[in-house]
Amino acid sequence: MLERLHDININSEFGNVTLEIPGDSSFTADLHTRFGHVQTDFDELNGNSGKNEFTEYGQVGTGGPKIHVDSRNGQIHLLKKG
């Protein structure tokens, strides 16, 4: 589980964002990038893509803290730790 039960909000203009989350965590995610890609190890998330835009969103486990990442010109990686 996530030790901290606070929401996570990350905004990036130019740069990649990588988050490593324990695989048994519960959370809600909203990951969005323009001019980049989103990669996640969490199969529970749903993806959408459009012209130069990529999104992954959804609930993992029973939900919990919200993870929101908005990037422009960068990759987003949401990886399982451990």
CYANA upper distance limits for C-alpha pairs under 8 A (distance plus 0.5 A):
  1 MET  CA     22 PRO  CA      7.05
  1 MET  CA     24 ASP  CA      6.32
  1 MET  CA     25 SER  CA      4.55
  1 MET  CA     26 SER  CA      6.95
  2 LEU  CA     21 ILE  CA      7.87
  2 LEU  CA     22 PRO  CA      7.57
  2 LEU  CA     25 SER  CA      6.23
  2 LEU  CA     26 SER  CA      7.91
  5 LEU  CA     64 GLY  CA      7.88
  5 LEU  CA     65 PRO  CA      6.14
  6 HIS  CA     65 PRO  CA      6.20
  6 HIS  CA     66 LYS  CA      8.14
  7 ASP  CA     65 PRO  CA      5.36
  7 ASP  CA     66 LYS  CA      5.22
  7 ASP  CA     67 ILE  CA      6.44
  7 ASP  CA     68 HIS  CA      8.44
  8 ILE  CA     65 PRO  CA      7.97
  8 ILE  CA     66 LYS  CA      6.67
  8 ILE  CA     67 ILE  CA      5.25
  8 ILE  CA     68 HIS  CA      6.57
  9 ASN  CA     67 ILE  CA      6.67
  9 ASN  CA     68 HIS  CA      5.34
  9 ASN  CA     69 VAL  CA      6.44
 10 ILE  CA     68 HIS  CA      6.79
 10 ILE  CA     69 VAL  CA      5.25
 10 ILE  CA     70 ASP  CA      6.83
 11 ASN  CA     69 VAL  CA      6.42
 11 ASN  CA     70 ASP  CA      5.39
 11 ASN  CA     71 SER  CA      6.25
 12 SER  CA     16 ASN  CA      8.14
 12 SER  CA     17 VAL  CA      8.09
 12 SER  CA     70 ASP  CA      6.93
 12 SER  CA     71 SER  CA      5.16
 12 SER  CA     72 ARG  CA      6.74
 12 SER  CA     74 GLY  CA      8.13
 13 GLU  CA     71 SER  CA      6.32
 13 GLU  CA     72 ARG  CA      5.27
 13 GLU  CA     73 ASN  CA      6.87
 13 GLU  CA     74 GLY  CA      8.00
 14 PHE  CA     71 SER  CA      8.03
 14 PHE  CA     72 ARG  CA      6.64
 14 PHE  CA     73 ASN  CA      5.72
 14 PHE  CA     74 GLY  CA      6.36
 15 GLY  CA     71 SER  CA      8.33
 15 GLY  CA     72 ARG  CA      8.41
 15 GLY  CA     73 ASN  CA      7.14
 15 GLY  CA     74 GLY  CA      5.32
 15 GLY  CA     75 GLN  CA      7.73
 16 ASN  CA     71 SER  CA      8.33
 16 ASN  CA     74 GLY  CA      5.09
 16 ASN  CA     75 GLN  CA      5.17
 16 ASN  CA     76 ILE  CA      6.42
 16 ASN  CA     77 HIS  CA      8.45
 17 VAL  CA     71 SER  CA      8.39
 17 VAL  CA     74 GLY  CA      7.80
 17 VAL  CA     75 GLN  CA      6.78
 17 VAL  CA     76 ILE  CA      5.36
 17 VAL  CA     77 HIS  CA      6.71
 18 THR  CA     76 ILE  CA      6.43
 18 THR  CA     77 HIS  CA      5.10
 18 THR  CA     78 LEU  CA      6.53
 18 THR  CA     79 LEU  CA      7.97
 19 LEU  CA     77 HIS  CA      6.72
 19 LEU  CA     78 LEU  CA      5.49
 19 LEU  CA     79 LEU  CA      6.60
 20 GLU  CA     78 LEU  CA      6.59
 20 GLU  CA     79 LEU  CA      5.25
 20 GLU  CA     80 LYS  CA      6.10
 20 GLU  CA     81 LYS  CA      5.78
 21 ILE  CA     25 SER  CA      7.50
 21 ILE  CA     78 LEU  CA      7.80
 21 ILE  CA     79 LEU  CA      6.65
 21 ILE  CA     80 LYS  CA      5.61
 21 ILE  CA     81 LYS  CA      5.76
 22 PRO  CA     80 LYS  CA      5.94
 22 PRO  CA     81 LYS  CA      5.09
 22 PRO  CA     82 GLY  CA      6.75
 23 GLY  CA     80 LYS  CA      5.36
 23 GLY  CA     81 LYS  CA      6.51
 23 GLY  CA     82 GLY  CA      7.34
 24 ASP  CA     61 GLY  CA      8.29
 25 SER  CA     60 VAL  CA      7.88
 25 SER  CA     61 GLY  CA      7.31
 26 SER  CA     59 GLN  CA      8.10
 26 SER  CA     60 VAL  CA      5.66
 26 SER  CA     61 GLY  CA      4.95
 26 SER  CA     62 THR  CA      5.96
 26 SER  CA     63 GLY  CA      5.46
 26 SER  CA     64 GLY  CA      6.13
 26 SER  CA     65 PRO  CA      8.11
 27 PHE  CA     59 GLN  CA      6.48
 27 PHE  CA     60 VAL  CA      5.80
 27 PHE  CA     61 GLY  CA      7.22
 27 PHE  CA     62 THR  CA      7.53
 27 PHE  CA     63 GLY  CA      4.70
 27 PHE  CA     64 GLY  CA      4.80
 27 PHE  CA     65 PRO  CA      5.51
 27 PHE  CA     66 LYS  CA      6.41
 27 PHE  CA     67 ILE  CA      7.65
 28 THR  CA     57 TYR  CA      8.00
 28 THR  CA     58 GLY  CA      6.23
 28 THR  CA     59 GLN  CA      4.83
 28 THR  CA     60 VAL  CA      6.57
 28 THR  CA     63 GLY  CA      5.71
 28 THR  CA     64 GLY  CA      6.65
 28 THR  CA     65 PRO  CA      6.72
 28 THR  CA     66 LYS  CA      5.25
 28 THR  CA     67 ILE  CA      6.61
 29 ALA  CA     45 LEU  CA      8.18
 29 ALA  CA     56 GLU  CA      7.94
 29 ALA  CA     57 TYR  CA      5.60
 29 ALA  CA     58 GLY  CA      6.01
 29 ALA  CA     59 GLN  CA      6.85
 29 ALA  CA     60 VAL  CA      8.36
 29 ALA  CA     66 LYS  CA      6.26
 29 ALA  CA     67 ILE  CA      5.18
 29 ALA  CA     68 HIS  CA      6.45
 30 ASP  CA     55 THR  CA      7.82
 30 ASP  CA     56 GLU  CA      6.57
 30 ASP  CA     57 TYR  CA      4.92
 30 ASP  CA     58 GLY  CA      7.33
 30 ASP  CA     66 LYS  CA      8.24
 30 ASP  CA     67 ILE  CA      6.73
 30 ASP  CA     68 HIS  CA      5.35
 30 ASP  CA     69 VAL  CA      6.96
 31 LEU  CA     38 VAL  CA      7.81
 31 LEU  CA     55 THR  CA      5.96
 31 LEU  CA     56 GLU  CA      5.64
 31 LEU  CA     57 TYR  CA      6.61
 31 LEU  CA     67 ILE  CA      8.22
 31 LEU  CA     68 HIS  CA      6.27
 31 LEU  CA     69 VAL  CA      5.28
 31 LEU  CA     70 ASP  CA      6.65
 31 LEU  CA     76 ILE  CA      7.96
 32 HIS  CA     38 VAL  CA      7.89
 32 HIS  CA     53 GLU  CA      7.83
 32 HIS  CA     54 PHE  CA      6.28
 32 HIS  CA     55 THR  CA      4.93
 32 HIS  CA     56 GLU  CA      7.17
 32 HIS  CA     69 VAL  CA      6.67
 32 HIS  CA     70 ASP  CA      5.45
 32 HIS  CA     71 SER  CA      6.80
 32 HIS  CA     76 ILE  CA      8.49
 33 THR  CA     37 HIS  CA      7.04
 33 THR  CA     38 VAL  CA      7.58
 33 THR  CA     53 GLU  CA      6.24
 33 THR  CA     54 PHE  CA      5.95
 33 THR  CA     55 THR  CA      7.09
 33 THR  CA     70 ASP  CA      6.27
 33 THR  CA     71 SER  CA      5.02
 33 THR  CA     72 ARG  CA      6.03
 33 THR  CA     73 ASN  CA      7.78
 33 THR  CA     74 GLY  CA      7.42
 33 THR  CA     75 GLN  CA      7.64
 33 THR  CA     76 ILE  CA      7.77
 34 ARG  CA     52 ASN  CA      6.07
 34 ARG  CA     53 GLU  CA      4.97
 34 ARG  CA     54 PHE  CA      7.09
 34 ARG  CA     71 SER  CA      6.93
 34 ARG  CA     72 ARG  CA      5.34
 34 ARG  CA     73 ASN  CA      6.52
 34 ARG  CA     74 GLY  CA      8.04
 35 PHE  CA     52 ASN  CA      5.48
 35 PHE  CA     53 GLU  CA      6.72
 35 PHE  CA     72 ARG  CA      6.74
 35 PHE  CA     73 ASN  CA      5.31
 35 PHE  CA     74 GLY  CA      7.18
 36 GLY  CA     52 ASN  CA      7.64
 36 GLY  CA     53 GLU  CA      7.66
 36 GLY  CA     54 PHE  CA      7.73
 36 GLY  CA     71 SER  CA      8.47
 36 GLY  CA     72 ARG  CA      7.71
 36 GLY  CA     73 ASN  CA      6.08
 36 GLY  CA     74 GLY  CA      5.38
 36 GLY  CA     75 GLN  CA      5.38
 36 GLY  CA     76 ILE  CA      8.16
 37 HIS  CA     53 GLU  CA      8.22
 37 HIS  CA     54 PHE  CA      6.39
 37 HIS  CA     74 GLY  CA      7.79
 37 HIS  CA     75 GLN  CA      5.48
 37 HIS  CA     76 ILE  CA      6.84
 38 VAL  CA     54 PHE  CA      6.79
 38 VAL  CA     55 THR  CA      7.23
 38 VAL  CA     56 GLU  CA      7.39
 38 VAL  CA     75 GLN  CA      6.45
 38 VAL  CA     76 ILE  CA      5.21
 38 VAL  CA     77 HIS  CA      6.50
 38 VAL  CA     78 LEU  CA      8.47
 39 GLN  CA     75 GLN  CA      8.36
 39 GLN  CA     76 ILE  CA      6.67
 39 GLN  CA     77 HIS  CA      5.33
 39 GLN  CA     78 LEU  CA      6.78
 39 GLN  CA     79 LEU  CA      8.46
 40 THR  CA     77 HIS  CA      6.29
 40 THR  CA     78 LEU  CA      5.10
 40 THR  CA     79 LEU  CA      6.23
 41 ASP  CA     78 LEU  CA      6.94
 41 ASP  CA     79 LEU  CA      5.65
 41 ASP  CA     80 LYS  CA      6.41
 42 PHE  CA     60 VAL  CA      7.96
 42 PHE  CA     78 LEU  CA      8.17
 42 PHE  CA     79 LEU  CA      7.93
 42 PHE  CA     80 LYS  CA      7.79
 44 GLU  CA     58 GLY  CA      7.40
 44 GLU  CA     59 GLN  CA      7.25
 44 GLU  CA     60 VAL  CA      6.34
 45 LEU  CA     56 GLU  CA      6.48
 45 LEU  CA     57 TYR  CA      5.74
 45 LEU  CA     58 GLY  CA      5.32
 45 LEU  CA     59 GLN  CA      7.09
 45 LEU  CA     60 VAL  CA      7.63
 46 ASN  CA     56 GLU  CA      5.81
 46 ASN  CA     57 TYR  CA      5.84
 46 ASN  CA     58 GLY  CA      6.61
 47 GLY  CA     54 PHE  CA      7.84
 47 GLY  CA     55 THR  CA      5.94
 47 GLY  CA     56 GLU  CA      4.77
 47 GLY  CA     57 TYR  CA      7.02
 48 ASN  CA     54 PHE  CA      6.37
 48 ASN  CA     55 THR  CA      5.62
 48 ASN  CA     56 GLU  CA      6.98
 49 SER  CA     53 GLU  CA      6.07
 49 SER  CA     54 PHE  CA      4.89
 49 SER  CA     55 THR  CA      6.70
 50 GLY  CA     54 PHE  CA      6.95
 59 GLN  CA     63 GLY  CA      5.83
 69 VAL  CA     76 ILE  CA      8.33
 71 SER  CA     75 GLN  CA      7.97
 71 SER  CA     76 ILE  CA      7.97
